């Protein structure tokens, strides 16, 4: 049985974590952009705009996480957790726009003669940024997975992409320093940063599309639910299992057939046991709806109309 989590407490921690991340991102963005412009290092400037996009993402995460955890109401019986998926798409769009802007700026400045740079200061700044963002990544993703927040997880990978882009900048700084032709290595650093930003955007958007378009979760999740129902000795048949994910929470519906001689109370007890076992197996469940029919109902309909003619209305 999974431990119970206090939603109010996890929400407060998530919001505070986002605020701390936003402050760090803004500080890193200012440092990198100012240093990059003063030293004429395009890759560090690009990395600074990447951190700035992190800060904007933190704002979106804060707002949307707060909205998504509003309680269920009559007007919104399924809550507002789907807003987190929308927030993740906004983050992905910000990332792509940032990447295109950085590459454009780097190409336009390629013909300019680079000034002498304080290489040691640039290396120290970049290494420090890598360490800070990597710590922020681990703290955010651990908590995001713990509370099942897609927006927090997306923001964590945004932190990781910023750390990796700083690694690419560091490599290009060192290569440009030792091999010369710094302008070319600087452009390569910007390109590497932009590529990582786009990759992070795709990873974030892909998960959001899965939720917004109601794709089923992985096959092992479906198999686990079916196994729990099938293991109940009084269940004759399980069919029409449907699961969708909203804000990291599963919405489950399934149909099953029981012995015709059972009372309503006995059927209710079986359904309750199955729901409890499913909730014990899966980490975050919003709702479970189980429809009960007498044994043979589904088989009779299948025999009557044929498998090839089976439609959605015949499953209800």
C-alpha positions in Angstrom: 0.0 0.0 0.0 1.4 3.4 -1.0 1.7 6.0 1.7 -1.0 8.8 1.8 0.3 12.2 0.7 -1.2 15.4 2.1 -2.2 17.4 -1.1 -2.0 20.8 0.6 1.5 20.1 1.9 2.7 18.8 -1.5 1.2 21.8 -3.2 3.0 24.2 -0.9 6.3 22.5 -1.4 5.8 22.5 -5.2 5.1 26.2 -5.2 8.0 27.0 -3.0 10.3 24.8 -5.1 9.2 26.7 -8.2 9.8 30.1 -6.5 13.3 29.1 -5.5 14.0 27.8 -8.9 12.7 31.0 -10.5 15.0 33.2 -8.3 18.0 31.1 -9.2 17.1 31.1 -12.9 16.7 34.8 -13.0 20.1 35.4 -11.2 21.9 33.0 -13.6 20.2 34.6 -16.6 21.3 38.1 -15.6 24.9 36.9 -14.8 25.3 35.0 -18.1 23.7 37.7 -20.4 25.7 40.5 -18.8 28.9 38.6 -18.9 28.3 37.3 -22.4 27.7 40.8 -23.8 30.6 42.3 -21.9 33.1 39.6 -23.0 31.5 39.1 -26.5 30.9 35.4 -26.0 27.8 34.5 -27.9 27.5 31.0 -26.4 27.4 32.3 -22.9 24.8 35.0 -23.9 22.8 32.2 -25.5 23.0 30.2 -22.4 21.8 33.2 -20.4 18.7 33.5 -22.6 18.2 29.8 -22.0 18.2 30.5 -18.3 15.8 33.4 -18.9 13.4 31.0 -20.6 13.7 28.8 -17.5 12.6 31.8 -15.4 9.6 32.4 -17.7 8.8 28.7 -17.4 9.0 28.9 -13.6 6.3 31.6 -13.7 4.0 29.5 -15.9 4.5 26.5 -13.7 3.8 28.5 -10.5 0.5 29.8 -12.0 -0.7 26.6 -13.6 0.2 24.3 -10.7 -1.8 26.6 -8.4 -4.7 26.5 -10.7 -4.6 22.8 -11.4 -4.8 21.9 -7.6 -8.1 23.8 -7.1 -10.7 21.4 -5.7 -13.3 19.6 -7.8 -16.5 21.6 -8.2 -19.9 21.0 -9.8 -18.9 22.9 -12.8 -15.5 21.1 -13.1 -16.2 17.6 -11.9 -12.8 16.4 -13.1 -10.9 19.2 -11.5 -8.4 21.4 -13.4 -5.3 19.2 -13.5 -5.3 19.2 -17.3 -4.1 22.8 -17.1 -0.7 21.4 -16.2 -0.5 19.7 -19.6 -1.3 23.1 -21.2 1.4 24.7 -19.1 3.9 22.1 -20.3 3.0 23.0 -23.9 3.6 26.7 -23.2 7.0 25.8 -21.7 7.9 23.8 -24.9 6.8 26.7 -27.1 9.0 29.1 -25.1 11.9 26.8 -25.5 11.6 26.5 -29.3 11.2 30.3 -29.7 14.4 30.8 -27.6 16.4 28.3 -29.7 15.5 30.0 -33.0 16.3 33.4 -31.6 19.7 32.3 -30.3 20.8 30.7 -33.6 19.7 33.8 -35.5 21.7 36.1 -33.2 24.8 33.8 -33.5 24.8 33.7 -37.3 24.4 37.5 -37.5 27.4 38.0 -35.2 29.6 35.4 -36.9 31.4 38.0 -39.1 32.4 40.2 -36.1 35.9 40.0 -34.7 35.7 38.6 -31.2 37.4 40.5 -28.4 39.8 39.1 -25.9 37.9 37.2 -23.2 38.6 36.5 -19.5 38.7 32.7 -20.2 39.2 31.8 -16.5 36.2 33.8 -15.3 34.1 32.4 -18.2 35.0 28.8 -17.2 34.2 29.4 -13.5 30.9 31.0 -14.3 29.9 28.1 -16.6 31.0 25.4 -14.1 29.1 27.1 -11.3 25.9 27.3 -13.5 26.2 23.6 -14.3 26.4 22.6 -10.6 23.5 24.8 -9.5 21.2 23.7 -12.3 22.0 20.0 -11.8 21.1 20.3 -8.1 17.9 22.1 -9.1 17.1 19.4 -11.6 17.3 16.5 -9.1 15.4 18.3 -6.3 12.6 19.3 -8.8 12.2 16.0 -10.6 12.2 13.9 -7.3 9.4 16.0 -5.9 7.6 16.2 -9.3 7.5 12.4 -9.5 6.5 12.1 -5.9 3.4 14.3 -6.3 2.7 13.2 -9.9 3.0 16.8 -11.3 3.7 16.8 -15.1 4.4 20.6 -15.0 7.0 20.1 -12.2 8.6 17.2 -14.1 8.7 19.3 -17.3 10.3 22.1 -15.5 12.9 19.8 -14.0 13.9 18.7 -17.4 14.1 22.3 -18.4 16.6 22.7 -15.6 18.6 19.7 -16.9 18.6 21.1 -20.5 20.0 24.3 -19.1 22.8 22.4 -17.3 23.6 20.4 -20.5 23.7 23.5 -22.6 26.2 25.0 -20.1 28.3 21.8 -20.5 28.3 22.4 -24.3 29.3 26.0 -23.8 32.1 24.9 -21.5 33.4 22.5 -24.1 33.4 25.1 -26.8 35.1 27.6 -24.5 38.0 25.2 -23.9 38.3 24.1 -27.5 38.2 27.7 -28.8 40.9 28.7 -26.2 43.3 25.8 -27.1 42.6 25.4 -30.9 41.8 29.0 -31.9 39.1 30.3 -34.3 37.0 31.2 -31.3 34.1 32.7 -33.4 33.5 29.4 -35.0 33.6 27.4 -31.7 31.3 30.1 -30.3 28.7 29.5 -33.0 29.0 25.7 -32.5 28.3 26.3 -28.8 25.2 28.3 -29.6 24.0 25.6 -32.0 24.6 22.9 -29.4 22.6 24.9 -26.9 19.8 25.5 -29.4 19.7 21.8 -30.3 19.3 20.8 -26.6 16.6 23.3 -26.1 14.6 22.0 -29.0 15.1 18.4 -27.8 13.9 19.3 -24.3 10.9 21.1 -25.9 10.0 17.9 -27.8 10.2 15.7 -24.8 8.0 18.1 -22.8 5.4 18.5 -25.6 5.2 14.8 -26.3 4.0 14.0 -22.8 1.5 16.8 -22.9 0.0 15.6 -26.2 -0.5 12.1 -24.7 -2.7 13.6 -21.9 -4.5 16.3 -24.0 -5.4 13.8 -26.7 -6.4 11.1 -24.1 -3.9 8.4 -25.1 -3.9 5.3 -23.0 -1.1 4.8 -20.5 1.6 2.1 -21.1 0.4 -1.4 -21.6 1.8 -2.6 -18.3 -0.5 -0.2 -16.4 -3.5 -1.6 -18.3 -2.3 -5.2 -17.6 -1.9 -4.5 -13.9 -5.5 -3.2 -13.6 -6.9 -6.2 -15.5 -4.9 -8.6 -13.4 -6.3 -7.1 -10.2 -9.9 -7.5 -11.4 -9.3 -11.0 -12.8 -7.8 -12.2 -9.6 -11.1 -11.6 -7.8 -12.6 -15.1 -7.7 -16.2 -14.0 -8.2 -15.4 -12.0 -11.4 -16.4 -14.0 -14.5 -15.2 -11.6 -17.2 -13.4 -8.2 -17.4 -13.7 -6.1 -20.6 -13.8 -2.6 -22.0 -11.0 -1.2 -19.8 -10.3 2.4 -20.5 -7.7 4.6 -18.9 -6.6 8.1 -19.5 -4.2 10.4 -17.7 -4.8 13.9 -16.5 -2.1 15.8 -14.6 -0.4 12.5 -13.8 -3.7 11.0 -12.3 -5.4 8.0 -13.8 -9.1 8.0 -14.7 -10.2 4.4 -15.0 -13.4 2.8 -16.3 -14.0 -0.9 -16.8 -16.8 -3.4 -17.1 -17.1 -6.8 -15.5 -19.5 -9.6 -15.3 -20.5 -11.4 -12.0 -22.7 -14.3 -11.2 -26.4 -13.6 -11.8 -27.3 -15.0 -8.3 -25.4 -12.3 -6.4 -27.2 -9.7 -4.4 -26.6 -5.9 -4.9 -24.7 -5.8 -1.6 -22.4 -8.7 -2.6 -21.7 -7.0 -6.0 -20.9 -3.7 -4.2 -18.5 -5.4 -1.9 -16.6 -7.0 -4.8 -16.4 -3.6 -6.6 -15.1 -1.9 -3.5 -12.4 -4.5 -3.0 -11.2 -4.2 -6.6 -11.1 -0.4 -6.3 -9.1 -0.6 -3.1 -6.6 -3.0 -4.7 -6.2 -0.9 -7.8 -5.6 2.2 -5.7 -3.0 0.2 -3.7 -1.2 -0.8 -7.0 -1.1 2.5 -8.8 0.4 5.7 -7.4 -2.1 8.4 -8.4 -5.8 7.7 -9.2 -8.4 10.4 -9.7 -11.4 8.1 -10.3 -12.5 4.5 -10.8 -15.8 3.6 -12.4 -16.7 -0.1 -12.6 -19.8 -1.2 -14.4 -21.3 -4.5 -13.4 -23.4 -6.8 -15.6 -24.7 -10.4 -15.1 -22.4 -13.2 -16.4 -22.9 -13.9 -20.1 -24.1 -10.5 -21.1 -21.1 -9.5 -23.1 -20.6 -12.9 -24.6 -24.3 -13.1 -25.6 -24.0 -9.7 -27.4 -20.8 -10.7 -29.1 -22.4 -14.0 -30.3 -25.5 -12.1 -31.5 -23.8 -9.3 -33.6 -20.4 -10.8 -34.3 -16.9 -9.4 -33.3 -16.5 -7.6 -36.7 -19.7 -5.6 -36.1 -18.9 -4.7 -32.5 -19.3 -0.9 -31.9 -18.8 1.3 -28.9 -22.5 1.4 -28.0 -22.5 -2.4 -27.7 -20.0 -2.2 -24.9 -22.2 0.0 -22.7 
